[in-house]
Amino acid sequence: MAAGLEAADRRASARALDARVLFSRVADAIEALPDGEREALLLFAWEELSYQGVAEALELPIGTVRSRLNRARARLRELLNTNGKNRVRS
């Protein structure tokens, strides 16, 4: 029984380490976004505003908000690609 608990603890520690590494990569990728895309993304994802709420907060047309969020998501996918390389572009 003790061996099972030790194995579970090792798996939990590995997942926690993976989460810390991923968090750092995501934070770096978000920081690399252009200001307008980063602002829209953070208001939408972190502040949980609707598209309309983001548009009002940034005083932008809703279509511009949709475009910025779409571009931000695409850039984040590129920056956080699955092969583990972190390609940060300005």
Secondary structure, DSSP 8 states (H G I E B T S, - for coil): -HHHHHHHHHHHHHHHHHHHHHHHHHHHHHHHS-HHHHHHHHHHHTS---HHHHHHHHT--HHHHHHHHHHHHHHHHHHT-TTS------
